Amino acid sequence: LELGADDQTYSVYTSGCPYPMCPPPPCNAPEDWGYTVTGLNHTIVIPDTVVVSLADGNVLSNAFVGVFFTDDNGDLICAGYEQANGSTVQIAAMGDDSTTDAVDGLVGGDGFVWMIADCNGNMFPASASYINGPEVFTPNGLSAVLSLTEIPAGPSDQVLEFPLGWSMFSTYMVAADMNLINLLTPIISNVIIAKDYLGAAYLPEWNFNGIGELALGQGYQIKTEAADSITIAGDYAFPEDNPIDIVAGWNMIGYLRTESAPADAVLATINATGNLIIAKDYLGQAYLPEWNFNGIGSMVPGQGYQIKVTNADVLQYLPNDQSYRMSTVKVTENNVSHFAKVVPTDNNMTVVIEDAAWDVLPSEGSEIAAFDKDGNLVGSAIYSSPVTVIAVWGDDATTSSKDGLAVSETVSFKVWNTNIVRDFTVSKWIEGNSSYQVDAINIASSIETHTIMTELDASERVLVKVINVLGQEVNMDDEPFKGTVLFKVYDDGSVERYVR
């Protein structure tokens, strides 16, 4: 190229040549989109009306669109591609050659994995909608595409927050190393134990990892000595691509969406067949579809949830660009004020009291409390009509003190309204009894209300313990706690706040 009398010739050819005065730059498919032709394929038609668009709404002209499969090494390999240039084109998506040992194409029933690319070699994962034909690989099948759209990119990391004590967690990230030891290394000095739904444990004190790697879609229990957090970086696990297998009985599941959603809406597909019995968060708040009761509210990223089902099932979350319907179940928040909130342990049981069970129906604003044989508070909940649900907590075996009910220990109850505290006894049960059992769902049938205590009797209360704002029991003889906010817990479940 020779420089002209002025700079214009040079600038025109290097950067300022307006199309169509100069030929358009070449537009080639990505170099690694080569594919192996086999003796089996599925025809996918891309009509001239199809618009290939990015997640932000911009349209890709002359885009390359390809169908991919996963090989033996877990890598995405192209099975066929074509350029969508405004004309009707077709892709021959190659099937696996059964005469070779290696996987070199799609297998019958495989979902189509789509990628789109621009002329600069930029590639984007995509999803397709179809006019007709199967949406999975079918030997000699014929399908027609309606649209091709980039799948919005997910987050590159996730921060997991751990409160003091017991909680449940999950992650929607796939890190390069999913070994639990390595993920928890930044906070290892605070970790006491972690467990999966089978009870397999990670015990840092003994350098024992019975869990191994975190499984996508699963939830985990953890106990920490202090509130802490970790950041997990990696690839986002799109919820629509990662259905969660659920076994019959109890499970601990993760939440893969980036935004929270109502528990009853998220679990609607499982509940539609009557398969869902209960779901619980780490605070013991429950969703009980049989009673149309939702104490969980919304499921939240980073949290884990216990669920119990009658039969094995599959939980499929909606994509992030789709919204769940509004909740049809009123959320019951456990905002107790008279009785203290019990610090969660690793186990609890659920007590259900319908309005029909009460001999004296509590008034709005009343609170229910549960106690162990020594008068220690082991559960508290607001009264809610037409059904009240209270999580009753079991003893934490990792502590030396008694902080919950022992298995088969009898639980007792009180109800508070304004200035009156009444003892009550569940004389008959529809299901279960007054003995504590881990994860039981005990349903009251008949209640007998008796002893009444008013404020005049408050002087007869017995101080059970003193706790700090973290719910930790403190020894008043050992430390002065000057200027510290503390709470006195009495045997009737009442609590007094004061500053030492």
C-alpha positions, 0 to 999 in steps of 0.5 A: 500500500502506497501513501497518497498525496495526503494522509487520506489514502492511508487512513481510508484503508486502515481504519476509516473505509466505510462499507460498502466502499471497501470489502467487509472484513472476513467473518470466520467461525471460531477455530475450535468449532471443527467437528467430526462427521459421523454416520448419524445426525439430527437436522436442525433448521434455522429459518430466515426469520430467526433473530440471534440476540445477545442478553442485552437485546442487541442482535448479532448479524452474520452470527455463527450458531453451533450445537455442542456435546460433552466429551469423555474429558468433560469438554464441550465439543462442537457437533455441527454449526452454520452461519445465520446470515438472513437465509434459511440454513440447517445444521447437521448435528452429528451423533456419536459413532458407536464404532469408536471408543471415544464420544465424538457426537451427541447420544440419543436423548442428549439436550442440545447445548447451543453456542453463538459467536460473532465475527470477532471470535467472541462466543456466548452460551445460548438457549433456543426455542423451537417451532416444532420437532424434538428438543433433544438429539434424535437420530435422523430427527428434524427440528426447527428453531424459533429463536436463539438468545444468549444466556445471561452470564452468571456471577463469578463468585459468591459470598457465604455468610456463617452466623455464630453456631449452627446453620445450613449453607449451599453454593451456586458456584463451581470452583476449580477445587470443590474440596470442603477442606480447601473451601473452608481454609480461610475460616478453618480456625472457626469451624467445629464441624460440617455435615451433609444430609447423610451425616458424613462429617468434616471434623477439622480437629481430627483432620477428617473429611468424610464429605469430600467435595461439595455436591452441586445442589446439596445443602450442608450443616455447619457449626462455627465458633464465631460469625464468619464468611468465605468467598467461592469463585468459579463458574456459575451453575445455571439453575435450569441446567442443574436439576436436583435429585431428591431421595425419599425421606429427608434431604438437605438441598441448596438454592441455585438462583441468584435472587430469592423466591417464595418457598411455596412457589419454588417447591410447587412442582413437588407439592403439586403431586402431594409429595412434599411433607415439610421444608425447614430452614436452619432456624427451624422455620417451616413450610408445611403445605398440608396446613398452608403454613409458610414460616420460611418466607423466601428461599435465599441464595447461600442458604441450605434447606431440609425437606422431606418427601414421600417419594424420590423426586427432582427439583428443577429451579426456574432460570434467573430470567424467569420469575416465580408466581407471587406467593399464595400463602401468607408468610408467618414471621416468628417475631416473639417479644415476650419469650426469647428466641432460642439459639438453634442447635443442629436438630429440632422437631416441629409441633403443629397446633390447630385452632380446633385443639385449644380449649381456650383460644389464645388472642392475637399477639399471644406467644407460645413457649416450650420447656425441657424438664428443668424449665429451660426454654427450648422453643418459642413462636407467636400464636397464629390462626388457624395454625401455630407452628413451633420449632422445639430444639434438641440438645447440641451434642458438641457442647458440654452444657444442656442446650436442648431436649434429649431424645425422648425427654418430655416437653412442656408448654406455656402460652403468654398473652399481655400479662398472663402466662398459662401452662397448658398440656397437650392431652391428645395428639393426632400424630406424635406425643410430648416426647422429643424426637429429632425431625418429628412432626407432632400434631396436637389434637386436644389442649388443656390450659391450667395454671395462671400466673399474673404480674402479681406472681412475677416475684415467684419467678426463678432465674434460669440463666443469663445470656448475652446478645449472641444468645450465649450463656454467661457466668456472672461470677467469672466476668464483670460484663460492665456496660454489656447488654444482657438478658435474664431468662426466667423459668416461665420463659419471660426475659428481662433486658438490662445493662450490667 
